[in-house]
Amino acid sequence: MTTPTQTEALAVLTELCELAPDVRLGQLLAHLGFLGEDQTGRSLWDIDDEQLLAVLYHHRAELAARTKPADAVAVGTRS
C-alpha cells in the first residue's frame, strides 16, 4: 500500500521530470541521491520518505527558480 507521503513524493518527482525534460530518470534519481546525502547526511537508502519529500521540494524550487528568468525574458520580448 502506498502511503500519502509516497504518493506526494511521486507527484513531485513527476513535476521534476516536467521541469527538466532533458534529464533522464536515472540521472534525476542519482542527482536526488546526492542532494539527499548533502541535505541529510544519509544515503538515499537510509533517507526516510518525509526527508526525501523535503529533498524533492527543495530541488523543485531550485529548478522552478532557474526556469522563471527565461520565461520572464520570453514574455518580456513579446509585443
N, C-alpha and C positions, 0 to 999 in steps of 0.2 A: 504494500500500500504506500502510495506517495503522500508525504506529509505536505501541509500547506507551505512550509519553508522550501521544500524541494520544488514544488510547483512554481513558486515565485522565482526561485533561482533559475529554473529552466526558462521562464518567461524573460528574465533579464538576459540570459545567455542568448536567446533569440534576438533581443534588441541589439546586443553587442555584434552579432553576425550581420545585422542590417546596417549598423553604423560603420562597420569595417568589412565590406563585401569582398575586398581583395585578400583578406586573411583567411587561410584555410582553417577548418575547425580544429585540427590537431595543433596548428600553430597557436590558435587562441587558447586552447586548453594548457599548452605548455607555458604560454605567457602568464595565464592566470595562476599557474603553479608558482612561477617566480614572484609574482605580485603578492600572492598569499603568504609565501615564505618571508618576503620582505616586511609585510604588514603585521604578521602574527608571530614570526619566528618559528613557525611549524611548517612541515612539508604538507603538500596537498593531501597526502594520505591521512594526515593527522588533524586536518582542519575540520572543525565542526560545521554543520550546514549553515548555522547562523553566521559564522565567521566568513565562510565562503560567500554567502549572500552579501555581506558587507564589502568584500573584495570586488564582487561583481558590480555593485552600485558605485563604488569608487571608480572603477575602470570605465563604467558607462558615463559618469560625469566628466572624466578626462576626455573621452572620445567626443562627447557632445560639445565640450568647450572647444575642441580643435576644429569641429565642423562649422560652428557658428560664424567665425570670422569669414570663412569662404562664402557662406550663404549670404552674409551681410554685404559683402562685396558684390556678389552676383545680383542681389536685389537692388543695391545702390547704383548699378550700371544701367539699369533699365530706365527708359524714358517714357 
